[in-house]
């Protein structure tokens, strides 16, 4: 008896319809079989096969009712889940009639392993199950690596963004006793809104979906462990075994005990009993010859880990029609004195023009009071302007309509005490006078708390806030949140209550920093996926539970990166940034980036602080970093969102369309230069959308990759070990940018695009309609 899979051999004599509960493969031995699904109509001939996904509805009709014979391989869901945890969120587009040249050899391998599996299954050898299992695993490996389609990629354009978050939360917490109200709070929705939206888009109620998922996932424990029903109920989120039994009976029309007993009874089928009989007695000689003939066909062995690409097909038929939201951008420098440098101002203007810059972030007004202020203090003569050196700085900020985001850290004694100094107070009075009070209202000052020193810092916060408001009441004063990943907890309940009632009640915004590379030490790289957006979402959920609804500023953040400057430079991660940005735009008011490495190092006191490079947009000699280009391509998106997914955003503006695609791969940075490994992370997207009108379009394509936009890889074009001079750096700056291509394409049946993306690459398509 085999619990992992079942093979049957039958004559198809009449038409039938069926919804398959397991991943099933139909292999035609004789005759022809017409097969229809929701998306395909195929005629399978002798030697052809077709994989049917779990819960897929299929109609089959024999072309010749006397001669159509098939083998049917049914693979246990429990077995698949045990070996491939993403099974429930995956489908497989695999059959022998695929015509893509890249698929042909894989299809031949599938046939080879299918026939080997069948021959071994019906043989009398004692090792038959071992041999069959080897071929079954080879089949599944090819399915997963070559023919997998992620369900969430196709679901995202059918459901709205909130429901995607809901599904992610449910599948992460179904073992817990989650409720509709809890999920609604986590996703910033009311209970009634979530209930209505869930049923509207899925056709079933929230509790029904959760219970069905729990029951389905509990089958492994029920069938293959000695756990009691009470224990299984507790392990899968049910309040008691009575509820588990009731829900189980609802889905399977029998109790868990009956299901388990009948399951083993049903597995001892006629086919299983005949398995020991000679193969010639079970199938005809013609069938046997066909199998053996196929076994003689040689197939080229391909290493799956080095396969050319993984395919994902997206069929976009519905339209979201929601406005595209872009959060404000903060560009951090060290102090206002940095704006004396023409290079810095030039870089900021470039960012403003190509990306958008709303705030300039500082941590000091100035390091030392200018000599003009000292002269003014000594003479008190109006002839001497105390801060005239800053006139050009103030004018630069004002004329370009920048705000100022000023971070004051309570743990930095020198920084805080300097703010009380007379020179700082006179500086604010000076710029207030010079700008006629038009400048300071655009300031945001964030007061940062030390994580474990909330109680003793409350007084300092209030004093500092009062001082700022006395300077100008229009300055917004906010607070940096002192909690965060992994437990988001205060030292005790008293400190939490103090922060909520004494600080948040008078704060005008909150700020937060998210840096996964300092906090996550687990080698499980999946924890880095969307770390920042999940981190922010968790923090917002906590604030929401407190009844706090303030503007949220993500002042500094990062993605997965290397542990040294070397690995960081060669770990290309542009798509990781975009992957987080499309989530963050719905969560935060603004997010920050450092301008360049030089100013970043100037802001920190030791070399350890730059062990991980943050999200910086420029390098030395005005070289744009991949962060710059990732932001630039992302910020080009305009208008209304048509559809979104894990790999794409489709937008429309004034009758034209934009399609941004990316391949976010959370791999070890140490493998960033391992080309053979990176080949397995290539993604081939097939995107079809009936929502895009037919016609002739001019298409502008931008590709951001290691070869086109990564300055570290551009340096490799020179083979000299000698330090490069400024001319060489300037040249590299000019050539390091995304590749652009322009071509025309006629759409006759909606949008049809194929996009080939290497690991962490980004492609932006802009469709300009030029003819109907």
N, C-alpha and C positions, 0 to 999 in steps of 0.2 A: 504494500500500500504506500503510495507516495502523496505526501501532504502538500508538496510545493507546486505540482503541475499535474495535468491530466491530458491524455491523448485518446481520442476516439476516432473511429473509422466508420463512415456511413455513406449511404446512397441518398442523394437529394432528389426526391421524386416529385416535390410540389413546392410552390411558392410559399414563403413564410416571412413574417416580420418578428424581430426580437430585439430587446434591449439587453445587451451583454453586461453582466455584472463583474466580469473579470477581463483582463487583457487577454485577447483571444486571437489566434492566427488560423485562418482558413487556407489550406493548401490543396489545390485541385489536382487530383491524380488522373482522372479521366473525364472527358467531356468538357463542357463549358458552363460557367456559372455567371449569371448577370447579378451584379451587386450594386445597391444604391444606398448612400448615406445622405446626410444633410448637405454635404459639400461635394460629393463625388458620385459618378456613375461609371462603372467599369465592367468589362466583360473579361473574366478570368478564364484562361485556357489551361490545358494540361501543363503542369509544372509551375503555374503562377500561384502567388500567395498574397494575402492581404491581412494586415494587423488591424484589429478592431479594438478601440479604446474602451476602458471601463465606462459603463453607463452610456455607451454610444448605441443609437438605434439604427438597425440595419435591415434592409429588405433584400432577400436573395431569391433568385428564380432560376431553375435549371433550364438551359437551352434544350437539352435532350434529357427527358425525365427518366429514361432507362439507363443511361450510361454515365450520368454525372456522379462522380465519387470524390469525396474529400476526406482529408485528415483534418482534425480540429485539435489544436493545442491550446489549452486553457491554463493560464498561469495564476496561481493564488495571489490575491491582493496582499495577504499577510506576508507571503514570501517576498513580494516586490517591496513592500514597506520596510521589511527587515534589512534588505540589501540596498535600497535606494530611497532615502527618506523624503525626497522631493516628488515621489510618485504621484501623490494626490494633486499636485499642482502642475503636472506634466501630461502631455499627450504625445503620441508618436505618429508621424505622417510617413508611413512606410508600406510599400507594396512593390511587387515585381514589375509593374508597368511604368515606373519612374523613368524619365528620359534624359534627365540631366547627366551629362558625361561624367561629372564628378561622383555621381551616385552609383554608376553601373557596377563598379568592382565591389562596392559594399553590398549591393543587391545580390551579386553572385556569391559573396561570402554568406549572406543570410540563407540562401538556398542550400548551400553546402552544409551548414550547421543544422538546418531544419531536417534534412534527410538523414544526417548522421544521428540526430536525436531520435527520430522515429525508428530507424533500424535498430538502434541499441535498445529502445524502450520495449520493442516486441521480440527481442532475442531471448534466448534461454540462458544467457551468460549470468553468472553470479555477480559480476561487476557492472551489470547493465545500468543500474541507477547512477553509479559513480560516473560512468562514461557519459550518460545522458545529461547529467547535471553540468558537466564541463561544457558541453555544447550549448546547453540552455544559458549558461552564464556568458558565453561568447556572443550569443544572440542578443542578450540584454545589454551587453557592453556596447555593441554597435548601435542598438536602438537609442541608448542614452546619449552616446557621444556624437551620433550622426543625424538621427532623425527625430530628436526631441523638440517639441514646441511647448514653451512655458504657457500654461493656461492664464496666468496673471497678465501676460502680455496682450492677450486677446480680450481679457475681461476688463482691462482698464478703460477702454473706450466705450464700453457698454455701461459701466457704473461710473458714478462721479468719484472725485478724488477722496472724499470722506469715506465712501464705501470701501475703497481700496485699503484705507487705513483700518477700517473695521475688520475686513477679512484677515489682514495681517495680524491684528490683535487676537482675533478668535483662534487662529491656527497656532499662535504662540502660547495661548493660555487655556486651551480647551480642557486640560486636565484639572484646572482650578474651578471652583464654584462661581464662575463669572455670571453676572446678570446683565440684562439689557441696560439697566441704569448705570452700572459700572462702566460698560463699554461706551455708552453715550457720553459719560463724563470724560473718559480718556480721549474721546474724539471730538470734544467740544460741541456736542449736540444735545438737544433735549431728548428725553426718553420717547416722547410721542413722535418727534421728527424722525428719529432713527428707526422706530418701529414701522412707520409709514413708508419711509424710503427703502428699507430692507425688503419689505413685502412687495413694494411696487416694482423693484428691479429684479428680484429673485423669484417671485411667485410663491414663496413660502414664508412662514413666520420665523422670526429670529430664534426663538427657543426650539422650534422644530429643526432648523438647520444645525444648531449647536448640538442638540441631542443625537441627531443622525450622525454627525461627525464623531461624537464620542463613542457611540455604539459601534460604528464601523472600525474605529481605531482600537476598540477593546477586544476585537475578535481574536487577535493574536494571543492575548492572555487567557481568554476563555478556552480556546482550543488546544493550546500548546503549553500551558502551565498548570500547576496544581492549585493556583489561587482560588479561593472561594468566591462566590458571586458577591458576597459582602465586600471582600477586599477589592475586587475589580471595580465595583461601583464607586468605592472611595477613591481609587486611583484615577478614575476618569471623570471626576468632578460632580458625581451625583450625590445628593444629600443623604440618600439611603438606598439599600438594595431593592426596596419595594418600587421606588421610582425607576431604577435601572431595569427591573424586570418588566414593568409596565411599558416603558419606552421600547425595550427590546422586542416585546410581543407586538407592539404597534408596527414596527418596521419589518419583522420577519414572520409575523403571524404564528409564532410559537415561542415558548419560554426559552431562556438561555440553556437550561438543562436539556430540553427536548432538541434544541438546535445542535448542541454538542453531540448528543447521542445519535441523531439522524445524520449528522455530518460524516461520522466515521462509518455509519451503515451504508450511506450512499457511495462512499469512495470504493467500496468493494463491488464494483460494477461488473457487468458482463465483459466489458473490454479488459478489465483488470484480470478477470479470471482466465481470459483467453490469452493473456500476455505470455504465459509459459508455453503455449502451443507453438509449433513451428510457424515461422512467418509465412511459408508457402500455403499453410492452411487458412490463414487469416485474410490474405490478399491474393489476388490472382497472379499468375505468372507474368502477365503483361504489366501489372502494377509493379511487381518486384523488379522486372527488367528496367522499367522507367526509373525507379529509384536507383538501381545499381548503375544505370547509364549515366545518371546525373553525378553519381559519386566519382565517376571517372573524369569529370570535367575539372581541370586544374584552375585554381583561383589564386590570384596574387595576394599574398598576406600583407596587410597594411597595418602598421602600428597606429592604433586608434589615438593614442596620446599625441601623435603628431599629425592628426588629420587636418585637412586644409581649413575646415571651418565648421562651426556649429550653426545650424539653420534655425531661424525663427520667422514664421510667417504671420503677418498681422493683416487682418481683414477689417477695415474701418468702414462701417456702414452707418453708424449713428453719429450725431453731432452734439458736442457739449455746449457750445455757444456761451462760453463764459469769458469775461475780460481777462486778459493777461496782466498779471501784477508783477512789478519789479520793485524790490525793496531799495531803499536809499543806500548809497555806498559811502563808507568812511575810509579815507586814506590816512594812515598813521605816519607821522614823522615824530621827531623827538621833542622839539620845541619850536616856537615861532621864529627863533633865530635861524633855523634851517631854511627858512624862506628867503634868507639873504642870498642863498646860492642859486644862480641862474639855472643850473642843471636841474635842481629840485623843482623849481617853478615850471620849467619846460616839461618835465615828466608829468607833473600834476595836470597841466593844461592838456597834454596828450590823452591822459586818462579821462578828463572831462569831455573831450571831443569824441572819443571812440567808445567809451564805456559809460561815462557819467560819474561825476563826483559831487556829492552833496555836502559832506563835512570833511574838514581837515582835523585829524586827531592829534592831540598833543598831550604830553605829560608834564611839561613845564612851560611857563611863559617865556622865561629866559634863564640862563644859568647864572649870569652875573649882571647886576644892574649896569646899564651903559654909563660911561663917564659923563655924558651930557646930563644925566640925572644927578650925579654927584655935584657937578658945577651948579646946576639949578638949585639944589638944596643949600649950597653954601652962599650963593648970591641972591637967590629969590628974585632974580631979574627976568622979566618976560623976554628979554633978548635971547635968553638961552632956553630953547625948547627941550624939556626933560627927556623926551623919547622920540625925538625927530628921526632917529635912526630907524624906527619902526614904521615911519610914514609909508614907505613903499610896501611894507608887508601888509599893513592894514588896507591900503589901497588895492593891493593884489587880491586880497580876500573879498573885499566889498565889490569890486568891479566884476568879479567872476561869480558873485552870488553864492559863495561858500559859507556854510555855517562852521562853527568850531565845536569840536567834541573834546572836552578837557577832562582827563582822568586824574583824580586826586586819590592817592592810596593812603589810608589811615595808618598803615604800618610803617610808612616812610616818614619818619619824624622830620627830617630835613625839608621834605617837600611840603608838609603841612605847615610847619612853623614859618617857612618862607612865605606862604600865602598870607600870613598875618602881618608880614613885614610892611613897613610903610611904602617901600618902593613898589610892591605889588598893588597896593591900594591906589597909589598915585597913577600907576599904569592904567588901571581900569577907568579912573576919572579922566585921564588924558584921552583915551580912545573914545570914551563916551562923549566928551566935549567935541573932539575932532570929527566925529561921525554924526553929531546931532542926535545921539541915541538911536541910530538906525542899525548899529552893528551888534551890540550886546544881546538884543532879543533873539538873535540867531545862534546863541551859545547854549550848549548843553554841558553841564558839569556833572560827572558821575563820581560819587564818593565811594571808594572801594573799601570793603570790610575785610579784615583778616578772618579766616574761616572759624577759628576756635576762640575768637576774642570779641564776640558780639556784645556781651554784657558791658564790658568796660569801654567799648567804643561808642555806645549810644550817645553819651554826653558830648563827645567830640564831634559826632555827626551833626547833632542839633546846633552846636556852636558854629560849626563851619557853614552849615546851611544858612543860619541867620546872618553870618557875615556876608555871604554871597548875595542874599536877598537884599541886604542893606545897600550893597553896591548898586544893584539894579534888580528890581523885582521881576523883570521880564526874563531873566536868565532861568532856564529850566534846570532844576537840581534833582538828580536821580540817585539811585543806589546800586552798587554792584552786588549781585547776589552772592552770599558767602557759602552757599551749599552747592553740591553738584555730584556728578558720578563718583562712586557707584551707589552710595546709599541715600544721597540727597537729604541727609538728616542733620539737624543741629545737635550740639553736644547734649542738650537736654530740652525738655518741654518748656522750661522757663525761658530759655534763650529764644526758642522759636516764637513763643507768645510775645516776648519783648520786641523781637524784630517785626512781627506782624503789626502790633498795635502802636509801637513808638516810631518805627521807621517807615514802613510801607504806607501808613496812613498820611504821611506828609511828603512822600516821594512823588515826583512827576513822571518818572519812567524807571525802568529797571534795566540793568546791563548784565551781561553774562559772558564768560569765556569758556570755550569748549576745545580741549586739547586731548585727543585720544592717545597720543603716543607716550604721554607721561603716565597715564592711568591704566591702560590695558597692557598687561604683561602676558596674558594668555596667548599661546601660539595659535589659537583658533581665529583665523583671519576673518571669519564671518562676522565677528563682533565689531569689526571696523566698518562694515557696510552701513552706510547712512548713519554713522555714529553721531555726527553733529546734529542732524535733523531729529533723530530719536532722542538725543540728549536734551535738546531745546523743547521738544514736545513734552517730555517728562516734566521738565521744569515749569512749563506753562500749565500743565495739568495740576501741579501742586498749587501754583498761584490761583488758578481757577477755583480749586477746592477751598481756598481761603477767601474767595469772593473778591480777588484782586484782578483788575483788568486795566493794566497800564501798558503804554508802548514798550515793546521789548527790543532791546538793542543787543545784537550779538557782536560785541566789540572786537573779539579776536577768536579765530577758530582754525582748524586744520583738518586734513584728511590723513589717512594712513600714509606714512612716509618712511624714509630710511633712518637707520640709527646713527649714520655718520654723514658728513658732507658728501662723501664720494657716492654712497648708495643713493642718497637723496637726489643728487644731480642726475643720476641715470635711471631713476625710477620715474618714468613718465606717467603722470596721473591726472591729465586734463579731464578725462571723463568722470573721474571720482568727484571733481569739483562741481561739474554740471549736475551730476546725479544728486548731490546734496542741495544745490541751489534751487532746483525745481520744487523741492519740498520746503526749503527755508523761506522762499518768497511768500508762502502762505502762512508763515509763522512769525516772522520778525518784521519790525519796522525798518531796521537798517542793519547792515553787517560790515565789518571792517577788514582791511587788508593793510599790510605794511608796504611802504613805498619801495624800499630797496634794502639790500643787505647792509650797506654801509650805515644807514641810519638805524637799522635794527640792532646792529652791534653797539652803536653808540648809546642805545637805550638800556643796555644791560651791563652789569659790572663784572661778569666772569664768562669764561669760554663755554662753560656748561650750558649757559642760557641759549646758546646757538647750536647745541648739539643737534636739534631738529630745526631745520629751516621752516618758518611758518609760511603762510600764504602771502608771498611778496610778488608784486607785479613787475618790478624792474630789477635788473642786475647792474653791474658796473658798466660804464660807457654807454648808458642809455639802451642796453639790450633788454628787450621785452622778454619776460619769462613766460612759460606756458600758461601760468595763472592769468596773465594779461589777456592772452588770446582766447582762453576758455571763457573768460568774462565777456570779452568783446563779441564773440560769436553768440553767446547766450543772450546778451543785451540787445542784439540786433532784432530779436523776435519782437513783433509788434502785433496789435490788433486783438482779435478774439481767438481763444483756444478752440480748435475743432476737436482734438483728441490728444490724450497723453498716455504714456505707458512707461515701463521700466527702461526702455531704450529710445524713446522718441517724444517729441512734442510737435504737433501739426497746428499751425496758426493760419489765420486769414486776415488780410487788411486790404480794404478798397478793391476787392475782387481778385487780389493776388494771394499767393500762398507761400508759407515758409515751413520747411521740415527740418528740424534739428534732430540728429541721431547720434547716439554714443554707445560705447561698449565698456561699461564700468567693470573692471576685474580687480578684485581684492586679493592680490597675490603677494607673496613675500617679496619685498624690495630687493632681497639678495638674488632673486631670479630675474631681475629686470634686464640683464644682458644675456640671459640664456635663451637663444633664439629657438632652439628645438622645443623648449617648454612653452614659449610664447605662441608657437604655432597652434597649440591646442586651445588657446584662448581667443582665437579669431572668431568673429561673429558675422554671419551672413544674414542680413535682414531682407525679407521680401515683404514689401508694403503695398497693399492694395486698398484704395479708397474710392467708393462710388460717390462720395460727397464732393470731390473735386470735379468741376465741370469739364466736359470734353473740349478740346481745342488745341491750338498750337501754342506752346509756351517756350519762351527763352528761359533757360535754367542756368543760374549762377551757382556753382558748387565750390564751397570752401572746405578744405581738409586740414585738420590740425593733427599732426602726428609727430613722431620722433624726428623724422626726416624734414618735416615742414612745420617749424615753430618751436623746437626745443634747442635752446642755445647750447646746452652742454654737448649734445650730439653734433652740433655744427662745429664745435671746437675740434672734433675728431677729424675734420677734413684737412687739418694741418698736421703734418707728421713730425714737426720740430719739437724737441724737448726743451728748447729755450723759451723763456717767458715771452709772450707775445707783446708787441708794442701797441700803442693806441690806434694806429692805422689798421692793424689786423683786427682789433676789437671792433672798431667802427664798421669794418667790412662785414664781420660776422653779425653785427647788429642789423645791417641792411638785408642780409640774405635769410635771416631767421624769422620767417613769418609763414602763416598758413598758405597752402597752395590754392590757387583759384583757377577754375576752368569755366568756360561759358559755352553752351551748346543749345540747340533747339530740339524739342521733342513733341511729338503729336500724341495726345491722349484721345483714344476713341471709346474707351470703356472705363472712364475714371482714371485716377492716378495709379500707375504701376511703376514702382521703383525697386531696384536692387541695390543694396548698400553693403559693401565689404569692409568691415571694420576690424583692424588689429586691436590688441589689448589697449584699452584706455584712449583710443582715438575718438575724435569728434568729426562729424560731417554736417555741414549746414547747406541745404538746398533752398534756393529762392526761385519761385516760379512766377515769371512775369508773362501774363497772357497777352499774346500779340495778334491772335486771330481765332475766330470761332470755327 
